[in-house]
Amino acid sequence: MITRLKTQLKNSLNALRSESVENPFLKNLGWLGASEIFVRITRLVTAVVLARVMDPLLFGLAALVLTVNELIRVFNRNGIGAKIIQCSNHELSAITNTAYRLNFIFCISLFILQCAAAYPLAKFYSTPELVPMLQVLSLTYLLMPFGMVQASLVQREQRLKTAALIDGGQVGIDNLITTLLALCGLGAWAIVLPKFLTSPIWVFGYRRAYHWKPSGPFLSFQLWRDVLQFGRYYLSIELLKTARLNLDNMIIGRVLGMEALGLYYFARNAGLGFSLTLINAINSALYPNLCAVKDNARELKARFTRNLRQIALIAVPLISLQAGLAFIYVPIVFGEQWTSAVPVLTLLCLSALPRPLAESASALTLATNRIDLDFKWNIIFTVIFIVSVSVAVTISLTAVAVTILAIYAMSHPLYLAYVWRQVFGNSTSVQQAKAAETKTTKIDSTEINLNRGSI
């Protein structure tokens, strides 16, 4: 089995080498991939240390803190940055200045929300340690607006080498600090505190990478309706995605307890963590690549098809290899105490195989102004996901993992096929989608927009 997986990986790499070195998607994906390799090496060291110095109970506490923080932070992924990436050049100045001011409003609001929500959540879970941890993490919101516009402008220009260095550097340093704090005996704080300590790296990195300053009156919000109108769909989709990635943690913690949550959190991070970072890297390269040809239906179809094949050549062998070797590397690397998590880890890892299909389809809908399709899909899939996990958790952790694998394997190929038919069903579909959006949003000739900023 191992020999077969290695052969598959070798064949995929040879196929990728035959692609043109001038392919911008592959070049950007290569830099993002290199960044992820660095992140995974540091994360592996961190995971080994954490697995050997912390028990499942502490893992569960840290998982709960980070889950709550992520569920609140998702409101900052509100489509403002995505609009910057998509807008035309003559609208860029107005969009970026409006985005800069809106980002401050959102981030200050999230800071207040998380500080206040810490108290009832701590009472609900009977875990008073949640309060100081969540409040420390909320401080990152006050730094984020100073670099969010610059981060979106870097992505707009497809300078993903720069993005990879900044994002990878921050996460890598985060992992190293976590390792040191864990060895010093800080417990769950070793996982939580570095998220705050490394946030200035992200801000200063993007400010240095792209020299941009706001202009115009301080309270100027030109085109704010257009920004927020696009953002309402984008934010709704991000909320649904974040719910799927985090509510399983909260359900397991409430039903099965912190120790079971710790085992599940370990399995997901040691197995699915690599796959999700790989998928995120793919999406970061794919979306701006599709936006560059969004008005040319024939070129868009050719580029999407080519990129989808390249994604398969990268993702399938790497994810398969990791899942196939889990029973070997988990007890050796992390210790025998985590052997019971191997079945869950393997199943969760395999659930990542179909995920790039739906993620690629989502990027296509966003690039072609069909974000409403992605919104409807995410509502349906999230409802199915939460209901299924809520039922499976009453059985066992393994049942949860089996359920997640089955849901992704059945639904994601169907969604890709549906989006393909909607977007490429006829030769004028892209132009029709653009015209429909123009009519419904009533944007005049000087308006258009997009966001993504995170620490």
VEXDREN-2710 file (C-alpha; in Angstrom, 1 decimal):
% VEXDREN-2710
k/r/px/py/pz
1/MET/0.0/0.0/0.0
2/ILE/2.8/2.4/1.0
3/THR/4.7/1.6/-2.3
4/ARG/1.5/2.3/-4.3
5/LEU/1.0/5.7/-2.6
6/LYS/4.6/6.7/-3.2
7/THR/4.3/5.7/-6.8
8/GLN/1.2/7.8/-7.2
9/LEU/2.9/10.8/-5.6
10/LYS/5.9/10.5/-7.9
11/ASN/3.7/10.3/-11.0
12/SER/1.8/13.4/-9.9
13/LEU/5.0/15.4/-9.4
14/ASN/6.3/14.4/-12.8
15/ALA/3.1/15.5/-14.4
16/LEU/3.3/18.9/-12.7
17/ARG/6.9/19.4/-13.9
18/SER/5.7/19.1/-17.5
19/GLU/3.5/22.2/-17.0
20/SER/4.8/25.5/-18.2
21/VAL/7.0/27.4/-15.7
22/GLU/5.1/30.6/-16.7
23/ASN/1.8/29.3/-15.4
24/PRO/0.9/31.9/-12.8
25/PHE/-1.5/29.6/-10.9
26/LEU/1.3/27.0/-10.4
27/LYS/3.9/29.6/-9.5
28/ASN/1.6/31.1/-6.9
29/LEU/0.6/27.7/-5.7
30/GLY/4.3/26.7/-5.5
31/TRP/5.1/29.6/-3.2
32/LEU/2.0/29.0/-1.0
33/GLY/3.0/25.3/-0.9
34/ALA/6.5/26.1/0.2
35/SER/5.0/28.3/2.9
36/GLU/2.8/25.5/4.0
37/ILE/5.7/23.1/4.2
38/PHE/7.5/25.4/6.5
39/VAL/4.3/25.8/8.6
40/ARG/3.8/22.0/8.7
41/ILE/7.4/21.4/9.8
42/THR/7.1/23.8/12.7
43/ARG/3.5/22.6/13.5
44/LEU/4.8/19.0/13.6
45/VAL/7.4/19.9/16.2
46/THR/4.7/21.8/18.1
47/ALA/2.2/18.9/17.9
48/VAL/4.8/16.4/19.1
49/VAL/5.7/18.5/22.1
50/LEU/2.0/19.3/23.0
51/ALA/1.0/15.6/22.6
52/ARG/3.7/14.6/25.1
53/VAL/3.3/17.4/27.7
54/MET/-0.5/18.0/27.6
55/ASP/-3.4/15.7/28.3
56/PRO/-6.7/15.6/26.4
57/LEU/-8.4/17.8/29.0
58/LEU/-6.0/20.7/28.3
59/PHE/-6.3/20.1/24.6
60/GLY/-10.1/20.3/25.0
61/LEU/-9.9/23.6/26.8
62/ALA/-7.6/25.2/24.2
63/ALA/-9.9/23.8/21.4
64/LEU/-12.9/25.4/23.0
65/VAL/-11.2/28.8/23.3
66/LEU/-9.9/28.8/19.7
67/THR/-13.3/27.6/18.4
68/VAL/-15.2/30.4/20.1
69/ASN/-12.6/32.9/18.9
70/GLU/-13.0/31.6/15.3
71/LEU/-16.8/31.8/15.4
72/ILE/-16.6/35.4/16.4
73/ARG/-13.7/36.3/14.1
74/VAL/-15.5/35.1/11.1
75/PHE/-17.6/38.3/11.1
76/ASN/-14.4/40.0/10.0
77/ARG/-14.3/37.9/6.8
78/ASN/-17.1/40.0/5.5
79/GLY/-16.3/40.3/1.8
80/ILE/-14.7/43.8/2.0
81/GLY/-11.3/42.5/1.0
82/ALA/-12.7/40.2/-1.6
83/LYS/-14.3/43.2/-3.2
84/ILE/-10.9/44.9/-3.4
85/ILE/-9.5/42.0/-5.3
86/GLN/-12.3/42.0/-7.8
87/CYS/-13.0/45.7/-8.5
88/SER/-11.9/47.6/-11.6
89/ASN/-8.9/49.9/-11.5
90/HIS/-10.8/53.1/-11.8
91/GLU/-12.9/52.1/-8.7
92/LEU/-10.0/50.9/-6.6
93/SER/-9.3/54.2/-4.8
94/ALA/-12.9/54.7/-3.6
95/ILE/-13.2/51.0/-2.6
96/THR/-10.0/50.8/-0.6
97/ASN/-10.7/54.0/1.3
98/THR/-14.2/52.9/2.2
99/ALA/-12.9/49.4/3.1
100/TYR/-10.3/50.9/5.4
101/ARG/-12.9/52.8/7.5
102/LEU/-15.4/49.9/7.5
103/ASN/-12.7/47.6/8.8
104/PHE/-12.2/49.7/11.9
105/ILE/-15.9/49.6/12.6
106/PHE/-16.1/45.9/12.3
107/CYS/-13.0/45.1/14.3
108/ILE/-13.8/47.4/17.2
109/SER/-17.3/45.9/17.4
110/LEU/-15.8/42.3/17.4
111/PHE/-13.4/43.3/20.2
112/ILE/-16.3/44.4/22.4
113/LEU/-18.4/41.4/21.4
114/GLN/-15.8/38.8/22.3
115/CYS/-14.9/40.5/25.6
116/ALA/-18.5/40.5/26.6
117/ALA/-19.4/37.0/25.4
118/ALA/-16.6/35.4/27.4
119/TYR/-18.6/35.6/30.6
120/PRO/-21.8/33.7/29.6
121/LEU/-19.7/31.2/27.7
122/ALA/-17.5/30.5/30.7
123/LYS/-20.7/29.9/32.8
124/PHE/-22.3/27.7/30.1
125/TYR/-19.3/25.4/29.9
126/SER/-18.4/25.7/33.7
127/THR/-14.9/26.8/32.6
128/PRO/-13.9/30.1/34.1
129/GLU/-10.5/29.9/32.4
130/LEU/-12.3/30.9/29.2
131/VAL/-12.7/34.5/30.2
132/PRO/-9.1/35.8/30.3
133/MET/-8.1/33.6/27.3
134/LEU/-10.9/35.0/25.1
135/GLN/-10.3/38.5/26.2
136/VAL/-6.6/38.3/25.4
137/LEU/-7.3/36.9/21.9
138/SER/-9.8/39.8/21.3
139/LEU/-7.0/42.3/21.4
140/THR/-5.9/41.1/17.9
141/TYR/-9.0/42.8/16.4
142/LEU/-7.6/46.2/17.4
143/LEU/-4.5/45.6/15.2
144/MET/-6.1/44.0/12.2
145/PRO/-7.5/47.1/10.4
146/PHE/-4.0/48.6/10.0
147/GLY/-3.1/45.8/7.5
148/MET/-6.3/44.4/6.0
149/VAL/-6.4/46.7/2.9
150/GLN/-2.8/46.1/2.1
151/ALA/-3.3/42.3/2.4
152/SER/-6.1/42.5/-0.1
153/LEU/-4.1/44.6/-2.5
154/VAL/-1.3/42.1/-2.4
155/GLN/-3.7/39.4/-3.3
156/ARG/-5.3/41.5/-6.1
157/GLU/-1.9/41.8/-7.8
158/GLN/-1.4/38.0/-7.3
159/ARG/1.8/38.6/-5.3
160/LEU/1.2/35.4/-3.5
161/LYS/4.9/34.9/-2.9
162/THR/4.8/37.9/-0.6
163/ALA/1.6/36.6/1.0
164/ALA/3.1/33.2/1.6
165/LEU/6.2/34.6/3.3
166/ILE/4.2/36.8/5.6
167/ASP/1.5/34.3/6.5
168/GLY/3.9/31.4/6.7
169/GLY/6.3/33.4/8.8
170/GLN/3.6/34.4/11.3
171/VAL/2.2/30.9/11.7
172/GLY/5.6/29.3/11.9
173/ILE/6.7/31.7/14.6
174/ASP/3.4/31.1/16.4
175/ASN/4.2/27.3/16.4
176/LEU/7.7/27.8/17.7
177/ILE/6.5/30.1/20.6
178/THR/3.8/27.5/21.4
179/THR/6.4/24.9/21.7
180/LEU/8.5/27.0/24.0
181/LEU/5.6/27.9/26.2
182/ALA/4.4/24.3/26.4
183/LEU/7.8/23.2/27.6
184/CYS/7.6/25.9/30.2
185/GLY/4.4/24.4/31.5
186/LEU/1.9/27.1/30.5
187/GLY/-0.8/24.5/29.6
188/ALA/-3.6/25.7/27.4
189/TRP/-2.2/29.2/27.5
190/ALA/0.7/27.8/25.4
191/ILE/-1.7/27.4/22.5
192/VAL/-3.7/30.6/23.0
193/LEU/-1.2/33.3/23.9
194/PRO/1.0/33.0/20.7
195/LYS/-2.0/33.9/18.5
196/PHE/-1.9/37.4/20.1
197/LEU/1.9/37.7/20.4
198/THR/2.5/37.1/16.6
199/SER/-0.4/39.3/15.3
200/PRO/2.0/42.3/14.8
201/ILE/4.0/40.2/12.3
202/TRP/1.0/40.0/10.0
203/VAL/0.2/43.7/10.3
204/PHE/3.7/45.1/9.8
205/GLY/4.5/42.5/7.1
206/TYR/1.6/43.6/4.8
207/ARG/2.1/47.3/5.5
208/ARG/5.7/46.9/4.4
209/ALA/4.8/44.8/1.4
210/TYR/2.3/47.3/0.0
211/HIS/2.7/51.1/0.7
212/TRP/-0.9/52.4/0.8
213/LYS/-2.4/55.2/2.9
214/PRO/-6.0/56.2/3.2
215/SER/-7.1/59.5/1.6
216/GLY/-10.1/61.7/1.7
217/PRO/-12.3/62.9/4.7
218/PHE/-12.1/60.8/7.8
219/LEU/-15.8/59.9/7.7
220/SER/-16.0/59.4/4.0
221/PHE/-17.8/56.1/3.1
222/GLN/-18.1/56.3/-0.7
223/LEU/-19.7/53.2/-2.3
224/TRP/-20.4/51.7/1.1
225/ARG/-23.7/50.3/0.0
226/ASP/-22.1/48.4/-2.8
227/VAL/-19.4/47.0/-0.6
228/LEU/-21.8/45.8/2.0
229/GLN/-24.3/44.5/-0.5
230/PHE/-21.6/42.2/-1.9
231/GLY/-20.4/41.5/1.6
232/ARG/-23.7/40.2/2.9
233/TYR/-23.5/37.1/0.7
234/TYR/-19.8/36.7/1.3
235/LEU/-20.1/37.0/5.1
236/SER/-23.1/34.6/5.2
237/ILE/-21.0/32.0/3.3
238/GLU/-18.1/32.5/5.6
239/LEU/-20.4/32.1/8.6
240/LEU/-21.7/28.9/7.3
241/LYS/-18.2/27.5/6.5
242/THR/-16.9/28.5/9.9
243/ALA/-19.9/26.9/11.6
244/ARG/-19.1/23.6/9.8
245/LEU/-15.5/23.8/10.9
246/ASN/-16.1/24.6/14.5
247/LEU/-19.6/23.6/15.7
248/ASP/-18.6/19.9/15.8
249/ASN/-16.1/20.9/18.4
250/MET/-18.7/22.6/20.5
251/ILE/-21.2/19.8/20.1
252/ILE/-18.6/17.1/21.1
253/GLY/-17.4/19.2/24.1
254/ARG/-21.0/19.7/25.3
255/VAL/-22.2/16.0/24.8
256/LEU/-19.0/13.9/25.3
257/GLY/-17.0/16.2/27.5
258/MET/-13.6/18.0/27.4
259/GLU/-11.5/14.8/27.2
260/ALA/-13.4/13.5/24.2
261/LEU/-13.1/16.9/22.6
262/GLY/-9.3/16.8/23.3
263/LEU/-9.0/13.5/21.4
264/TYR/-11.1/14.8/18.5
265/TYR/-9.2/18.1/18.4
266/PHE/-5.9/16.2/18.3
267/ALA/-7.1/13.9/15.5
268/ARG/-8.4/16.8/13.4
269/ASN/-5.2/18.8/13.8
270/ALA/-2.8/16.0/13.3
271/GLY/-4.7/14.6/10.3
272/LEU/-7.1/17.1/8.8
273/GLY/-4.9/20.1/9.7
274/PHE/-2.4/19.5/6.9
275/SER/-5.2/18.9/4.3
276/LEU/-7.0/22.1/5.2
277/THR/-3.9/24.2/5.0
278/LEU/-3.2/22.7/1.6
279/ILE/-6.8/23.4/0.5
280/ASN/-6.5/27.0/1.7
281/ALA/-3.3/27.5/-0.2
282/ILE/-5.0/26.2/-3.4
283/ASN/-8.0/28.5/-2.9
284/SER/-5.7/31.5/-2.3
285/ALA/-4.0/30.9/-5.7
286/LEU/-7.2/29.9/-7.6
287/TYR/-9.5/32.8/-6.9
288/PRO/-7.4/35.7/-8.2
289/ASN/-6.3/33.5/-11.1
290/LEU/-10.0/33.1/-12.1
291/CYS/-10.8/36.7/-11.5
292/ALA/-8.2/37.7/-14.1
293/VAL/-10.2/36.1/-16.9
294/LYS/-13.8/36.4/-15.4
295/ASP/-15.1/38.3/-18.5
296/ASN/-13.8/35.8/-21.0
297/ALA/-16.0/32.7/-20.8
298/ARG/-13.8/30.5/-23.1
299/GLU/-10.6/31.3/-21.3
300/LEU/-12.2/31.0/-17.9
301/LYS/-13.4/27.5/-18.7
302/ALA/-10.0/26.4/-20.0
303/ARG/-8.2/27.9/-17.0
304/PHE/-10.6/26.4/-14.5
305/THR/-10.3/22.9/-16.1
306/ARG/-6.5/23.1/-16.2
307/ASN/-6.3/24.3/-12.6
308/LEU/-8.7/21.7/-11.4
309/ARG/-6.5/19.0/-12.9
310/GLN/-3.5/20.5/-11.3
311/ILE/-5.2/20.6/-7.9
312/ALA/-6.0/16.9/-8.2
313/LEU/-2.4/16.0/-9.0
314/ILE/-1.3/17.8/-5.9
315/ALA/-4.0/17.0/-3.3
316/VAL/-5.0/13.4/-4.0
317/PRO/-1.6/11.8/-3.6
318/LEU/-0.5/13.9/-0.6
319/ILE/-3.8/13.4/1.3
320/SER/-3.9/9.7/0.5
321/LEU/-0.3/9.2/1.6
322/GLN/-1.0/10.9/5.0
323/ALA/-4.1/8.9/5.6
324/GLY/-2.4/5.7/4.7
325/LEU/0.5/6.2/7.0
326/ALA/-1.4/7.4/10.0
327/PHE/-1.3/4.1/11.8
328/ILE/2.5/4.2/11.6
329/TYR/3.5/7.8/12.4
330/VAL/0.9/8.6/15.1
331/PRO/2.3/6.3/17.8
332/ILE/5.9/6.9/16.8
333/VAL/5.7/10.7/16.5
334/PHE/3.1/11.6/19.1
335/GLY/3.2/8.7/21.5
336/GLU/1.3/5.6/22.2
337/GLN/-1.3/7.5/24.3
338/TRP/-2.8/8.8/21.0
339/THR/-3.1/5.5/19.2
340/SER/-6.9/5.4/20.0
341/ALA/-7.3/8.5/17.9
342/VAL/-5.9/6.9/14.7
343/PRO/-9.2/5.7/13.2
344/VAL/-10.8/9.1/13.7
345/LEU/-7.7/10.8/12.3
346/THR/-7.7/8.6/9.2
347/LEU/-11.3/9.1/8.5
348/LEU/-11.1/12.9/8.9
349/CYS/-8.1/13.0/6.7
350/LEU/-9.9/11.1/3.9
351/SER/-12.8/13.5/4.1
352/ALA/-10.4/16.1/2.8
353/LEU/-10.1/14.4/-0.6
354/PRO/-13.4/15.7/-2.1
355/ARG/-13.2/19.1/-0.4
356/PRO/-11.2/20.9/-3.1
357/LEU/-14.0/20.1/-5.6
358/ALA/-16.6/22.3/-3.7
359/GLU/-14.0/24.9/-2.8
360/SER/-13.0/25.3/-6.4
361/ALA/-16.6/25.5/-7.4
362/SER/-17.1/28.3/-4.8
363/ALA/-14.2/30.2/-6.2
364/LEU/-15.7/29.9/-9.7
365/THR/-19.1/31.3/-8.5
366/LEU/-17.4/34.2/-6.7
367/ALA/-15.3/35.1/-9.7
368/THR/-18.3/35.0/-12.1
369/ASN/-20.7/37.0/-9.8
370/ARG/-22.8/34.0/-9.0
371/ILE/-22.2/34.2/-5.3
372/ASP/-25.9/33.5/-4.7
373/LEU/-25.4/29.9/-5.9
374/ASP/-22.6/29.4/-3.3
375/PHE/-24.8/31.0/-0.6
376/LYS/-27.7/28.6/-1.2
377/TRP/-25.3/25.6/-1.4
378/ASN/-23.7/26.5/1.9
379/ILE/-27.0/26.8/3.7
380/ILE/-28.1/23.3/2.6
381/PHE/-24.8/21.7/3.3
382/THR/-24.4/23.3/6.7
383/VAL/-27.8/22.2/7.8
384/ILE/-27.1/18.6/6.7
385/PHE/-23.7/18.7/8.4
386/ILE/-24.9/19.9/11.8
387/VAL/-27.9/17.7/12.0
388/SER/-25.8/14.6/11.0
389/VAL/-23.0/15.3/13.4
390/SER/-25.6/16.0/16.2
391/VAL/-27.0/12.5/15.7
392/ALA/-23.6/10.8/15.2
393/VAL/-22.2/12.3/18.4
394/THR/-24.7/10.3/20.5
395/ILE/-23.0/7.2/19.3
396/SER/-19.2/7.7/19.3
397/LEU/-16.3/9.8/18.0
398/THR/-15.7/7.3/15.3
399/ALA/-19.3/7.6/14.2
400/VAL/-18.8/11.4/13.9
401/ALA/-15.8/10.9/11.7
402/VAL/-17.6/8.3/9.5
403/THR/-20.5/10.6/9.1
404/ILE/-18.3/13.6/8.1
405/LEU/-16.5/11.5/5.5
406/ALA/-19.8/10.2/4.0
407/ILE/-21.3/13.7/3.8
408/TYR/-18.3/15.2/2.0
409/ALA/-17.8/12.3/-0.4
410/MET/-21.4/12.4/-1.6
411/SER/-22.1/16.1/-1.7
412/HIS/-19.0/17.8/-3.0
413/PRO/-18.7/16.2/-6.4
414/LEU/-22.4/16.9/-7.0
415/TYR/-22.0/20.6/-6.2
416/LEU/-19.0/20.9/-8.6
417/ALA/-21.1/19.3/-11.4
418/TYR/-24.0/21.7/-10.6
419/VAL/-21.8/24.8/-10.7
420/TRP/-20.1/23.7/-13.9
421/ARG/-23.5/23.3/-15.6
422/GLN/-24.7/26.7/-14.3
423/VAL/-21.6/28.6/-15.3
424/PHE/-20.5/26.9/-18.5
425/GLY/-24.0/25.7/-19.6
426/ASN/-23.8/28.0/-22.6
427/SER/-21.2/30.2/-24.2
428/THR/-22.6/33.5/-22.8
429/SER/-23.2/32.4/-19.2
430/VAL/-20.5/34.5/-17.7
431/GLN/-21.6/37.6/-19.5
432/GLN/-25.2/37.0/-18.6
433/ALA/-24.3/36.6/-14.9
434/LYS/-22.4/39.9/-15.0
435/ALA/-25.3/41.7/-16.6
436/ALA/-27.7/40.2/-14.1
437/GLU/-25.6/41.4/-11.2
438/THR/-25.4/44.8/-12.7
439/LYS/-29.2/45.1/-13.0
440/THR/-29.9/43.8/-9.4
441/THR/-27.3/45.7/-7.6
442/LYS/-27.7/48.9/-9.7
443/ILE/-24.1/49.8/-9.6
444/ASP/-23.2/52.8/-11.7
445/SER/-20.2/53.1/-14.0
446/THR/-17.9/54.2/-11.2
447/GLU/-18.6/51.5/-8.7
448/ILE/-17.5/47.8/-7.9
449/ASN/-15.5/46.0/-5.0
450/LEU/-13.9/43.0/-2.6
451/ASN/-12.0/41.5/1.1
452/ARG/-10.0/39.0/3.1
453/GLY/-8.0/39.9/6.1
454/SER/-6.9/37.8/9.0
455/ILE/-4.3/37.4/11.5
END
